[in-house]
Amino acid sequence: MQEKQFIANNYAKSLPSGQYTWSSPSNIALVKYWGKKAHQIPENPSISFTLNNCKTTTILTFSKKETKENYAFDVFLDGNKKDDFKPKIETFFKRIEAYMPFLKDYHFKIETSNTFPHSSGIASSASGMSALALCLMSVEQALYKLNHKTDFTLEFFNKKASFLARLGSGSACRSIEGDLIVWGSHSDIEGSSDLFGVKYPYQVHRNFKNYQDTILLVDKGEKQVSSTIGHNLMHNHPFAQERFKQAHTNLKDLITILKTGNLKAFIALVESEALTLHAMMMTSMPYFILMKPNTLEIINKIWAYRKATDSHISFTLDAGANVHVLYPEDEKDNVLEFIKNELVGHCQKGEYITDKIGFGAQLL
């Protein structure tokens, strides 16, 4: 599917008002993307687990307005008006207006809430922007039906929602569906695209079904460096091209790992990807160390526990200090006991979130 297929025509008939509600999950990348080109295009492909419990619910209420000069919207988080969110939403609207020509026809009330603390380091931009993109797609779908008496296919709806979400936050395009989503063109993955996320199309061994993810909240403070700035540091990074090649190779290797159920190879690849992401930040200019001492304490305890018990516990990291502890469902009881006894003490206020693989967004 090409970008021009997402460009919408103006609609002769319009809706006077309406409301849609979507919940959309966050996701955690196994093979990371770090570095992007113009128009939110990734420098390398990535693959992620869609989460189940960490999600954003967005209520979009819209009403027709008199003039079409400007965007008109208000944003609320947990019932509180958040004008500091407005610049990001306005940038998003500017990026998607060619594909959503009705944006200036309406006043929008955007009410959003998360199942996780906003400052917890979970990718709220992924869940938030995907939820908003889905609400807008529901508006467009209603307009399309009103004017054409037919409906979008589900495939078109999801791909365009992913395409739009990407223009708000790159990783948001991986939150529309589940349980494994690929974003970025890769020669070995049929249907993969830089424009939107797609469901992983190949066989996945039962070892990876219902995989668990417990998120240890090491540091709930604001990001030391924004994702946009971090990605831009890859433009002149001395190791960038080798990193992009590595991501392509790792994603190719993961196809075999997912098919055969090789948990040891999965652990090695996923942990290497997490540490490589942070290595790229530590070797950029300017450079950043986003891990905290407790991040390293947790990693070392995971390694020691795995060696002592032959567990298949592993970790991955986002661009921050918090640790995603990954493990198969059949090890859930033992791993959660280990987390409570050994790792919770390294979390800020002892806080952590128990999650697992999910299957994408839902219209409520």
DAGIJO-V729093 format. One record per pair of residues at least 24 apart in sequence whose C-alpha atoms are under 6 Angstrom apart, sorted by the first residue. I is the first residue (numbers start at 1). J is the second residue. Records with the same first field share a line. If there is no record, write none. Layout:
BEGIN
I: J, J
END
This chain:
BEGIN
6: 99
7: 99
8: 99
16: 63, 64
17: 62, 63
18: 61, 62
19: 60, 61
20: 59, 60, 135
21: 58, 59, 364
22: 57, 58, 131, 362, 363, 364
23: 56, 57, 131, 361, 362
24: 55, 56, 127, 131, 361
25: 51, 54, 55, 127, 175
26: 51, 54, 55, 123, 126, 127, 175
27: 51
30: 270
31: 273
34: 231
35: 231, 234
40: 167
41: 194
44: 244
45: 183, 184, 185
46: 182, 183
47: 181, 182
48: 180, 181
49: 179, 180
50: 178, 179, 357, 358
51: 356, 357, 358
52: 356, 357, 358
53: 355
54: 115
55: 114, 115, 127
56: 113, 114, 127, 128
57: 112, 113
58: 111, 112, 131
59: 110, 111
60: 109, 110
61: 108, 109
62: 106, 107, 108
63: 106, 107
64: 105, 106
65: 105, 106
68: 104, 105
70: 104
71: 104
72: 107
73: 107, 108, 109
74: 109
75: 110
76: 111
77: 112, 113
78: 113
92: 168
119: 220
120: 220
121: 220
126: 171, 172
129: 165, 168
130: 165, 172
133: 161, 165
134: 161
162: 196
163: 195, 196
173: 197
176: 360, 361
177: 359, 360
178: 359, 360
179: 358, 359
203: 259
204: 258, 259
205: 258, 259, 261
207: 261
210: 357
211: 328, 329, 356, 357
212: 326, 327, 328, 329, 356
213: 325, 326, 355, 356
214: 324, 325, 353, 354, 355
215: 323, 324, 352, 353
216: 322, 323, 352
217: 322, 347, 351, 352
218: 322, 347, 348
219: 321, 348
237: 284
267: 314
271: 316
274: 316, 317
290: 320, 321
291: 321
292: 321
294: 346
295: 321
END
